[in-house]
């Protein structure tokens, strides 16, 4: 399959929670209040948008419009992170499942970094030059470096 087509298919993929899953998760999320004259939207499309972002690893601006405006989903996500909603959600769901969370870990194979984070910055790669290697190396064969040697050899 062509990679571009694969990416488009992945971006069009609908990701969300089932009604049974939402029955457990929905009551654990904080109720949103409207801001000013705008009513607060239901948490489910916002949560599904956050799930889509986690699954796809895309930029927020690529969030499909099915989940709402990307900036609204992002702002709610940031607010929930700052309030510790996801940590509390994980704790509560772990207790409901009766699991021991001390063995939980994240496999690095599922984490995606931005392409800029793939390498070291160029400033850090360049070694610093010192005078010690230059003093230990043999003289260069350029005329400026060997002027005295060339004059004595040709005279």
Buried (B, 14 or more C-beta within 10 A) or exposed (E): EEEEEEEEEEEEEEBBBEEEEBEBBBEBBEEBEEEEEEEEBEBBBBBBBBBBBEEBEBEEEEBBEEBBEBEBBBEBBEEBEEEEBEEBBEEBBEEEEEEEEEEEEEEEEEEEEEEEEEEEEEEEEEEEEEEEEEEEEEEEEEEEEEEEEEEEEEE
